Amino acid sequence: MKNYGQQLLVLASLCLGLQGTALAAKDDAKKAPASATASVSAKAELMDINSASKKELATLPKIGDARSDAIIKGRPYRGKDELLSRKILTEDVYNGIKDMIIAKQKTADKK
């Protein structure tokens, strides 16, 4: 009888452990779409270096008034990496903002 009680206790513990694992997996599944949405949202909020104002550019890390002026003076950019190739920013500064910026191209108006 004592052995049966121990087996029952072990079985109950296993069931509770499996239930907890299933609940944790269910919570992770709910979180995945939210992080995917956050990623899409973050991409939608990239700052366009071809149209951002001096004040907007200055909000980027290590970009103050002087660097904002230099970015604006160098417009237009075909790609954000031109900030490096044209020596407008140092590699350190560029690496700090490259995931926050984009260089959008103007589209021709169709008449």
C-alpha positions in Angstrom: 0.0 0.0 0.0 2.8 2.3 0.8 4.4 1.7 -2.6 1.0 2.6 -4.3 0.9 5.9 -2.5 4.4 6.8 -3.6 3.6 5.9 -7.2 0.4 8.0 -7.1 2.4 11.0 -5.7 5.0 10.6 -8.5 2.3 10.3 -11.1 0.5 13.4 -9.8 3.8 15.4 -9.8 4.5 14.4 -13.4 1.0 15.5 -14.5 1.4 18.8 -12.8 4.8 19.3 -14.4 3.5 18.5 -17.8 0.6 20.8 -17.4 3.0 23.6 -16.4 5.1 23.0 -19.5 2.0 23.0 -21.7 0.9 26.3 -20.2 4.3 27.9 -20.7 4.4 26.8 -24.3 0.9 28.3 -24.8 2.1 31.6 -23.3 5.1 31.6 -25.6 2.9 31.0 -28.7 0.8 34.0 -27.7 3.9 36.2 -27.3 5.3 35.3 -30.8 2.8 37.3 -32.9 3.3 40.3 -30.6 7.1 40.4 -31.2 6.6 39.9 -34.9 4.2 42.9 -34.8 6.7 44.9 -32.9 9.4 44.2 -35.5 7.1 45.3 -38.3 6.2 48.4 -36.3 9.9 49.2 -35.6 10.6 49.0 -39.4 7.7 51.3 -40.1 9.3 53.9 -37.8 12.7 54.1 -39.3 13.9 57.7 -39.8 14.4 58.7 -43.4 17.8 60.5 -43.6 16.6 62.0 -46.9 13.7 63.9 -45.4 14.1 64.1 -41.6 14.5 67.5 -40.1 17.6 68.7 -38.2 15.7 68.4 -35.0 14.6 64.8 -35.8 18.1 63.8 -36.8 19.5 65.2 -33.6 17.4 62.8 -31.6 19.5 59.9 -32.9 22.3 58.6 -30.6 25.6 60.6 -31.0 24.0 62.9 -33.6 23.9 66.5 -32.6 23.5 69.7 -34.5 26.8 69.5 -36.4 26.2 66.0 -37.6 22.6 66.7 -38.4 23.8 69.6 -40.6 26.3 67.4 -42.3 23.7 64.7 -43.0 21.3 67.3 -44.5 24.1 68.9 -46.6 25.0 65.6 -48.1 21.4 64.8 -49.4 20.2 62.9 -51.3 21.5 59.4 -50.3 20.9 56.3 -52.4 21.5 54.2 -49.3 22.2 54.8 -45.7 25.7 53.3 -46.0 26.6 56.4 -48.0 26.9 58.2 -44.6 30.1 56.1 -44.2 31.4 56.1 -47.8 31.1 59.9 -48.0 32.7 60.2 -44.5 29.8 62.0 -43.1 29.8 59.8 -40.0 32.4 57.6 -38.4 31.9 53.9 -38.3 31.2 53.9 -34.6 28.5 56.5 -34.9 27.0 54.8 -38.0 26.9 51.4 -36.3 25.0 53.0 -33.4 22.2 54.3 -35.7 22.1 52.1 -38.8 19.2 50.0 -37.5 17.2 53.2 -36.8 17.5 54.9 -40.2 16.6 54.4 -43.9 17.3 56.3 -47.1 14.1 56.4 -49.0 14.1 57.3 -52.6 11.8 59.9 -54.2 9.4 58.3 -56.7 8.5 60.0 -59.9 5.0 61.4 -60.0 2.8 59.7 -62.6 0.6 61.9 -64.6 
